[in-house]
Amino acid sequence: MSTFWKRFALVAWDVVAWLLAAVAFVLVRHDLALSERMWERVFTYVAVGVVIQLAVGFFTHLYLGRSRIGSFDEVTQLGLLVLVLSVVLGIFFLAAFPGFSRGAVVLIPPLAFLLMVFGRWVYRSLVSDPRRARNAEESVVPALIYGAGDAGREIARLVHTSDTPPYRIVGFVDDDPAKHYLRIRGHRVAGRGRDLISVAEAKGAEVVVLAITGATPALVQRVADQCKLAGLRLLIIPPVSELIAGRVHLEQIRELDVRDLLGRREIEIDLSEIADYVGGKVVLVTGAGGSIGSELAQQVLGLEPAMLVLLDRDESAIHATSLRLYGSGLLDRDDLSLCDIRDREALRRVFERHRPDVVLHAAALKHLPMLERHPEEGWKTNVLGTLNVLQFAHEFGTRHFVNVSTDKAADPTSVLGQTKRFAERLTAWYATTHDLPYLSVRFGNVLGSRGSVLDTFRAQIAQGGPVTVTDREVTRFMMTIPEACELVLQAGAMGSAGDVLVLDMGEPVRIVDVAQRLIDESHEDIEIVFTGLREGEKMHEVLFSGDEHGTPSSHPLISQVSVPSLAPEHVQVDGETVADVMERFKAQRGPVSVEPTDPADYRDAFDPDAGQASESLEHELSRGHWSASSAGAGVRR
């Protein structure tokens, strides 16, 4: 049936509904025994009501497809229209025609409305149900919905009303025992989560849709394992932060991604706090071509800075960031700076020219095994390069400085961790000495960043394997790139001068679970090979050193900790090369332990004043951090 004839039938039915309501009223109330004048007045009342309803209905687009026929929205709009119409029309007729039947005013409009709704229900029954039946007969995938809450109901509604639904719902499961007898659009909750496999087999389901927006990593992993065991395809809905206006859409239902194993917290950031120190300011992002730097730049740009200066030593990387932010690859903008933070003179010119109010320092060398082989390079970039950025930031009046650090700086066992620890301490010295809001932000592996474990595993899978993992029990804290950058920006608006702000990473994730999930996604038979921990790696990373005491901040996902400051003159190397110094670091740290360490051990309260190191480089080298347990994938941003 064409749209025109649908709308014509709808208008005709509403007219008939008024007439039938009038006849029913006269029949029941007066047994058709009305005078000719009363008949005229009743049908004049109905005629005026019909004309006004149609006029208003067309004017408000009610009869032009404003809402789906028979939907809750359409019936609500129709009810309001009839209610207002009955009040206005009743007052007018009772005032204009003394003796006019009050019963007609009170009963005819509600009867007409009920008949209108009845007609729409019949339409939905005759038109919608056959369509769904046809869809069921075609090759539509039978799906079992895990979760009978708001999200599950929304999916059922979307499938029910879609002209070409991709799934045919065969039932629900939910862990809430109170929903055991619940029915959603005719489909019963057939069991709990533990019954998933048996219910799927009984219902003939081929797909399971996890319809829980706040699903924990443990729940996601459990359902994924059940689906894998039963040969079911698992689909999920995105977390609340990714939904459009908080509503689920069928096209948003997607395959399980490894990021879903990290946790699905919705991060709340205070935009007003961030805008206070970023909006209208000159902001410099070092390492702007990297994964973290480019995402920081993207988020800062949305806060309307006076100028966003992008600095990187890799011309191709900064070209990619420029394309992402501005859609231009000409590289002719004044706010693009090709510069190595090791080059003091070039860096000075950048600061002298732009005089940034805010510096977000994300430039670093990060690959743990590479820095173990070339420790002097880590020293030059992560320590001396950071010192250069700090010195010029202070010299040219930068008010806010955020140093992006790593969890490997807590009880460091590697060159990467030790050099980033020095960067934290140098930042603390500038903050406390000059009373400036300079601080560091410490977090773990960033999933999906360049060179991350995700990229490594996918490359190995693409080559047919094997996928290499250091140890079966190795774990890492992980975050997504946007999540990490949102918290970095939030951290920049809080904390005391010199503090290290530690981001809540949730529960550590086993690297082998990440590898297995990616293999499952590939649908290939790929072997996992365990290679053993590499020099400098830990089995389990920690967020706090043994002598650090994290305290809560104003943000529930950020803790703050003090680190001993380190004066710039104490990182100068006299009488020997940087390579010699770093080799001495490695020699002093002792053998690498492969015994697992419980990360919770480092979360206990420690005396913050105990074991404070002096500001000398030699003392820092002998603190014993090098002998902690080792692990991991060895990459971060």
C-alpha positions, 0 to 999 in steps of 0.5 A: 500500500502506497504512503498516500493511501495509508494516510488517506485511510487513516484520515477516513478512519478518524472521521468514521470514528467520530461518527461511530462514537456519536451513533454509539452515544445516541444509541446507548444514552438516548436509545436513538430517541432524539428530536430532529434539532438535537440530532442536528446539534449532535452531528454539527458538534461531530462535524465541527470536531472532525474539521478542526481535528483534520485541520490541526492534524495536517497543520502539525503534520500528524497526518503527514507522517510525523510519527509512525502509524500506531506508535506511542508518539503518534497515539500520544499526540492524537490523545492530546489533540482530542483532549484539547479539542473536546474541552474547547468544543464542549465549552463553546457548544454548552455556551452557544446552545443552552440545553445541549447534551452534556453527555455528548461533550463528555462521552463522544470524544473519548469514544472517538479516540478509543476507536481511532486507537483501535483502528491503528492497533488493527493496522499494526496487527495486519500490516506489521506482523505479516511483514515480520513473519516474512522476514522470519521466513527469509534468511534473517539471523536468529539472535538471543539477547543477553540483557532484558533491561533498557538496552535489550528492550530498545533492540527488540523495538528496533528489530520489531519496527525495522523494514529489513531487520538483520536479526530475528529475536528468538528470546532473552536471557538475563541474570536478574531472577526478578525478570524470569517471567518477563516478556518483551514484545512477545519474547520471554526471558528464557533463563539466566546468563549461566543458561546461555548455551542451553537456551541458545541451542533450544531456540536455534540462535546463531548470534548472541547480542550482549545488550548491557551498556555497562558490562564489566570486562569479566562479564564480557570475557565470560560471555565470549568464552561461552559463545566460543565454546558453543560456536555462537557469534557474539555481538555487543552494543557500544558503551554509553559514551559512544551512543547517539543521544543515549539510544541504541541503533541497529547499525551500532551493534558490532563484533566484540573488539579487544577494547571491550575487555578493558572495561566500559567505564564512561569517563566524566571530565569537567570541561569548564576546568579544562577550558579555563587553562586551555581555552583562548591560550597558546597550547604546545603539544610535543610529540604531536605526530604520535598516537597520544600527541595527535589525540591530545591535539584533537581534543585541545582543538575542540576547546578553542585555544588561541593557537595550537602548536604541533611539534614533532621531529617526524615530518610524515607524522606531523603531516598526518596529524595536520590532515586529521585536524585541519584536512590540509596536507600542505604543511604551510601553517605557522603552527607546525614545528619540525623540531627535535626536543634534543636540539636546544637551539631549535627548541628555543626558537619554537618557544621564543616564537610562540611563547606557549601558555600550556605545554603538553609534553608527549614526545618520548622514546617508548619501546622498552627492548629498543632502549635496552639495546640503545640506552643512551638514546633513551637518556638523550630524549626522555631525560635531556629532551624533557629537561630542554622542554622544561627549561624553555617552558619556564624561561618563556612563561609557560603557566601549565606543563603536563609531562606524559609519563608511564607506569614503568616509572613506578619501581622502574626495572628498565631504561625506559622506566628509569628515564621516565622516572627522571623526567617526573622528578625533573618536572617536580623540581621545576614545579616546586622551585618556581611554584608553578603548576607543572606536573606529570601524568602516569598511565599504562599501555595505550591500546591501538597506539602506534607500535602497541601490542595490538598492532604487533599481534595483528601484524603477526596474525596477518603473516600467518603467525605465530603470535609471540607473548613473553609469558602466559601470566604477564599482565598490563594495565591498558587504556584506549587512546581517547580515554587516556587523553581525556584524563591527561587533559583533566589532570592538567587542571588539577593537582598540586605543583610537582605531583604525579597524577596516576590514572586509574587503569582498572584491572590488569589485562592478561596479554595472552587474552588480548592475543587470543581475542585477536586470533578469534577475530581473525577466524584463523588457526594461529599458534601462540608462542611464549618467548620468555621475559626480556631484559628490563621487563616486569611480569606485572606493572604497578602504578605506584612505587613501593615508597609512594603513597597515592591519595585521592584527588577531586576526580574519582579516576585520578590519584596523586602522589609526590615524587622526590625532585631532581635538580637539573645539574644532577643529570649532567654527565661528566667524565664519561659518556651517556652510554657508559652511564646507562650501561652502568645502570643496567649492570647495577639492577641485577638479574631479572626475576620471573616470579609474578608479583601481585600489583595489589601489594603496591597499593598498600599505604606507605610512609611517604617520607620513607626512603626518599632519595637524595637529588644525586644521580648516583643515589638514584642509581643505587636505590634498588629499583632495577631488581623488581620483577619483570614483564610485558609487551614493552610498548606504550603509546 
